[in-house]
Amino acid sequence: MPAEPHSTIPTDHENENRKVRYLLEMNAPDQLQPTAADQERLTINLIDPPCPEFSWFLHQWIGTPFRWGGREAWTAADWEAFATDSQVQTWVASVGGGPAGYFELQKQTDESVQICCFGLAERFIGQGLGGVLLSAAVRQAWAMKASRVWLATCSHDHPHALANYEARGFKLVERSEHPANNARESAIFHSR
């Protein structure tokens, strides 16, 4: 079992009424510090052709426990438009043939690449897979000819998320406080 990572950035995981948002970036490919963890367990593939329904599933499954916000009101048309945008790539990580996590990359108008979503399903957290997946995400972002690679996370995320980003070479650019995202029930396995 890998050692527990610790962030050098002060975090606030205790306050349910607000969230702290962290903007992190990497400005050159040689800033990536890939993990030395076992990479054989994960298979990582581009979803091609794009599948908005699978993107919705991954976002629900992986994002709901961490209160991911911003897409609650998206319609099927919104998911279709995002997933099929030529500047968006969705990559799924599998363990033993089943999905374990994913990341979404989006090329921005300034030529930067945003890691829009990144995460592992709860049952795969703590197995050393997050560093492997993040290393792959950063490599793929640079392969998109990025001017820089960046992401936003917040205090709703897993307590070791910031440490993983820092360990891979991301640097904190901005820290800001916002109202908390609403907790929500996953639509998966939800009957009416």
Buried (B, 14 or more C-beta within 10 A) or exposed (E): EBEEBEBEBEBEEEEEEEBBBBBBBBBEBEBBBBBEBEBEBBEBEEBEEBBBEBBBBBBBBBBBBBBBBEBEEBEEEEBBEBBEEEEBBBBBBBBEEEBBBBBBBBBEEEEBBBBBBBBBBEEBBBBBBBBBBBBBBBBBBBEBEBEBBBBBBBBBBBEBBBBBBBBBBBBBEEBEEEEBBEEBEEEEEEEE
